[in-house]
Amino acid sequence: MATTTRIPAAEITGPYGAVLKALCRKMIGTVPESLGVLWHQRQVLRFGLGTGRKAKKWKACDETLKAYAHLAVSSLVGCSFCLDYGYFEAHHAGLDLTKAREVPRWRRSDVFTPLERDVLEYAEAVSQTPPAVTDELSARLLGQLGPSALVELTAWVALVNQMTRMNVALGIESEGFAASCGLPPLAQREVASPA
């Protein structure tokens, strides 16, 4: 990790810990240090893992659109762990890495389709406090995706907000997943200038 987490990682022990570490090694090649932070409260850890596993079964919304939405939320909130891991997952899922890399600066990039731009705008709008979703943006997405996919996209963005905000609050940062694959660094987020 680039910095020390706000809560020191605990040693992951016992049968459940052994299973978790084995699954992590199988899925991503390593045991993230952040797992030790969440190990302090196993009910929260299990809830997060279970919710994520169940959400991956949702199939009404295109997985690529949800991956870009995840990166957009992670960039907006400033969760370097989620950006790194999302980019790593995009690589392993065979997504367009040029697009995945450009999500943090999507407004200035010319690689996204109009639908992808609407999804990225929606992900950021849902993530504002209070949410800044407009009727016009919702209507465009409803027309392009349909009601089931739009509900799923909204729930996905809300779930990603929960994960990213918890990571940032706990000081959980990037662990170099994308770099371990030799991926070029993500584009830097451009901060909107004041009006």
Secondary structure, DSSP 8 states (H G I E B T S, - for coil): --S--SS------HHHHHHHHHHHHHHHSS--HHHHHHTTSHHHHHHHHHHHHHHTT--SS-HHHHHHHHHHHHHHHT-HHHHHHHHHHHHHTT--HHHHHHGGGTTT-S-S-HHHHHHHHHHHHHHSSS----HHHHHHHHHHH-HHHHHHHHHHHHHHHHHHHHHHHHT----SHHHHTT-------------
